[in-house]
Amino acid sequence: MLSVTSSHEAGALVCHVVGELDAFTATSFRSETAWLPSRSRAVVIDLSGVGFIDSSGLGALLGLVRRCQEHTCL
C-alpha cells in the first residue's frame, strides 16, 4: 500500500510518501505525483515514511525529478 499526500511548507510543496515504492505501486505514484511540477517551483519529496524502494520505484522517483527539472522546480 502506498499513500501520497502533499502540503505547503516554508515556500515549497512537500510530497509525503508512505509505504513501499515498488513495481506494484510505481504506477499509482506516477499518477498521484504527475501534477506536482506544474503547481510549485520548489518541490520536496519526503521519503521518510518509505520502508522499501525497488528499481521500479526508483525509476518512478527519477521520472518525477526529470519532470520537475523540465518545469524548473529544482
C-alpha positions as CSV (number, residue, x, y, z in Angstrom):
1,M,0.0,0.0,0.0
2,L,1.2,3.5,-0.9
3,S,0.0,6.8,0.4
4,V,0.9,10.2,-1.2
5,T,-0.2,13.4,0.3
6,S,1.1,17.0,-0.1
7,S,1.3,20.2,1.9
8,H,2.9,23.6,1.5
9,E,5.7,24.2,4.0
10,A,8.2,27.0,4.0
11,G,7.5,28.1,0.5
12,A,7.8,24.6,-1.0
13,L,5.3,21.9,-2.0
14,V,6.2,18.9,0.1
15,C,5.0,15.5,-1.1
16,H,4.8,13.0,1.7
17,V,5.2,9.3,0.6
18,V,4.3,6.5,3.0
19,G,4.5,2.8,2.2
20,E,6.5,0.8,-0.3
21,L,7.5,2.2,-3.6
22,D,7.9,-0.8,-5.8
23,A,6.7,-2.4,-9.0
24,F,3.2,-2.7,-7.6
25,T,2.9,0.9,-6.5
26,A,5.1,2.8,-9.0
27,T,2.2,3.4,-11.4
28,S,0.0,4.9,-8.7
29,F,3.0,7.0,-7.5
30,R,3.4,8.4,-11.1
31,S,-0.3,9.2,-11.4
32,E,-0.6,10.8,-7.9
33,T,2.5,13.0,-8.5
34,A,2.0,13.9,-12.1
35,W,0.6,17.4,-11.2
36,L,3.4,18.4,-8.8
37,P,5.8,20.1,-11.2
38,S,3.1,22.4,-12.5
39,R,2.0,23.5,-9.0
40,S,5.2,24.8,-7.5
41,R,8.7,25.9,-8.4
42,A,10.0,24.1,-5.3
43,V,9.1,20.5,-4.7
44,V,10.3,18.4,-1.8
45,I,9.8,14.6,-1.8
46,D,9.6,13.3,1.8
47,L,10.5,9.6,1.7
48,S,10.9,9.2,5.5
49,G,7.8,7.1,5.5
50,V,9.0,4.7,2.8
51,G,10.3,1.4,4.0
52,F,11.3,-0.1,0.7
53,I,12.1,1.1,-2.9
54,D,12.9,-1.3,-5.7
55,S,14.2,-0.4,-9.2
56,S,10.6,0.4,-10.5
57,G,10.0,2.7,-7.6
58,L,13.4,4.4,-8.1
59,G,12.5,4.8,-11.8
60,A,9.2,6.5,-10.9
61,L,11.0,8.7,-8.5
62,L,13.6,9.7,-11.1
63,G,10.9,10.4,-13.6
64,L,9.4,12.9,-11.1
65,V,12.8,14.5,-10.7
66,R,13.1,14.9,-14.5
67,R,9.6,16.4,-14.8
68,C,10.5,18.9,-12.1
69,Q,13.7,19.8,-13.9
70,E,11.7,20.4,-17.1
71,H,9.4,22.7,-15.2
72,T,12.4,24.3,-13.4
73,C,11.3,23.1,-10.0
74,L,14.9,22.1,-9.0
